Amino acid sequence: MGANREGVHVIGVAPGQDFACEWADLQVALPGEGCPNCGKPLRIERVIEIGNIFKLGTKYSVSLGATYLDERGQQQPIVMGSYGIGPARIAAAAVEQRHDADGIVWPWSIAPFHVHLVGIGKEPEVAEACEKLEREWDSQGFEVLYDDRDERPGVKFKDADLLGIPIRITVGNLLAKEGIVELRIRRTKEDRKVAPAQVIETIESLRSSL
């Protein structure tokens, strides 16, 4: 009969005598104990909460005057519920489930970008090719992160792995010499050499596995 405030507790109250109650034998469930429903041993697992549901009842609908007509035509307060889902928690759950020693491995469906475009070399032709490809892929509905920093290739590749964008496209000497770019799948770390005109087609064929 506590009130969570000092001096306002009710004393001398007997459950079952002064108010109706239900008795239950409660304890903390331990691994290996039998499930009360099926009898199979219980297993303790770590989980992450990405959504929640709260039954609000009529607390707010009464104060808001939110009502409906029942079958007798009488106004009744709406029984309300709160259904929430946390975008930040979804991202956290995805990172927890999909990562490796090098960093995040974003699934395509919620990745902040679809393609990580990395330019290698200081030649103007590389920058022009990257900007052209970025515009082309963006017009096709792909979110592109273009790394045009003046950094060594190893630094850019390491950062790309850390960020975990599903597809990495490297534009460098191979484009000038052989007319191809390097495509890396972040999840499997598989490398492919494709012509720039075939990048979209290649990515589309891989989307279901990213």
N, C-alpha and C positions, 0 to 999 in steps of 0.2 A: 504493500500500500504506500510505497514511496512516491514522492512528488518531485524528486530530483532537486528539491530545495530544502535547506535546513530549516527545521522548525514547523514544517507543515505536513509531516508524516502522520498517518493515522495509525494508532497503536491499538492492540487488543482485538484485532480482527482475526476471525477464524475462517479459513477457506472451507466451503461446504456448509458452513453454518450461517455466515453473514452474506455470502454470495455463492452462486452456483459456479462450479468449475469442473473441468475434466482433468483426470490424473493421467500422467504419462511417464513411462520410465525412459529417460533420455540419457544418452551418452555419446561421446565423440566416436565416430566410426573409425575403425582401424583397418589397415590393409590385411586381407586374408579372411576377414569376418564374412559371414554369409549374408547375402542380400535378402532382406525381409520379403521380397516379392518372388524372386526366382531361386534363391538359395545358393547361387553361384558366388564364389569369393569376390569380395570388393577389391578394387584397384584404385589407388590414389594417383591422380594425374594433375599436373600443372596446366592451367588453362588461362586464357585471356578473355576478358569480357568485352565484346564489341557492341553489344546492344542491351537494352533493358526495357522492362515493361512495369509500369506502376498503375495500380487501380486507384483512381482518385475519388471514386464514388460520386456523391452529389455535392461535395464540399464547395466546389467552385461554380457549378451550374446553378445552385440555389442563389448565390450572391450575384451571378450574372443574369439571372432570370432566363436561363436557357432551358426551355421545356419542350415537351412533345405531347401529343394527344394520345391517350391510351384507347383501348377498344371501347371504352364507355364514353369517350369524348372528353375525358378529364385531363387537365394539364398535369404532367408529372415532370420532375426535374430529370434531366439527362444524366445517365450514369457515364462518367468520363473515364478515360484511360490515357496514359502517356506512353507513347512508343518511341523510344529514342535509339539512335545508332550513331556511333562516334567515328567520324572520318579519320581522326588521328589514331584511334584504336585499330581501325581497319589497316591503316598503314603499318602500325607497330606489329600487328599480327602477321602481316605479309612478310615483313622483314625478319621476324622471328622464325618463320617457317621456311623462308627462302633467302639464304645467305651462305657464303663460304668464307674461306680464310682471307679472300681478297676484298670482300665487301658485300654490298647488297646485290640481290638478284631480283629485280622488280618483275612481277608478272605484267604482261602486256596490258591487261585490262585496267590497271590502276597506276601504271608507270607515269611519272611526271613528264617524261619525254619518251618517244618511241625510238628515235635514232640519235646516236651520239656521233656527230660528224667531226673527225679529227684531221686537221690539215698538217702535213709534215713537210717542212722545207720553207725557205723564205722566198722562193721564186714567185713572182707575180702571177704566173700561170696557175699555181696551186691555189692561191687565194681566189682567183677568178673562177676556177672550176668549183671550189667549195661553195662560193656564194651562189653560183648558178644552180648547183644541185640542191642547195638549201631552199631556194625559191621554188624549184620544181617539186620537191617532195612536200613542201608546205602547201602548195596548191592542190596536192593529192590528198590532203587531210592528215599528214603525218606531222607530229610535233617533233621538231628537230632542235637539238642542242649543239651549237657549233663552237668548237674549241679552236679559237684562232690565236691563242696565246703564244708568245715567243718563248717556248719551252722546249726542252729536249723530248724526243719521242717517248723515251721511257717514263718520263714524268707524266705525260699526257695519257699514256696507256694505263699507268697505275691509277691515276685519278679516275679514268673511265671505268676501270674494274670496281673501284671503291663506290662510285655513284650507282653502278649497276643498271644502266639503261639497257633494254633488251637487245638492241642491235648497235654495234659500233662499225662505222664505215671510215676507213682510213684512206685519205687521198694524198698521194705522194709521187715518187719517181715512177711507179708502175703505170700511172695514168699517162704520163708522157711517153714512156717507152713502149708499153704494150696495150694502152687504151683500156686498162682495167683498174678497179679499186679493190681494196681488201675489206671483206665483210666478216665480222666476228659475231657469233652468237654468244651472248654473255652467259646464258645458263649452262651450256655445254662446253664453251670455249672452243668451239669448232670454227676454223677459219675457211673462208671460201674466197676465190678470186672471180669477180664478175664484172661485166661491162656496166658502166653507169646506167645505160638504158635498161638493163635487166635488174637493177636493184629493187625497184618497186615490185616487180613480179616475184622475185626471190623472197622478199619479205612477206608478201601475201601468202606464199606457199608455206611459210614457217610460222605464221601467226598462231595457229592452233596449238603449237608445241612450245610457245614462248611463255 
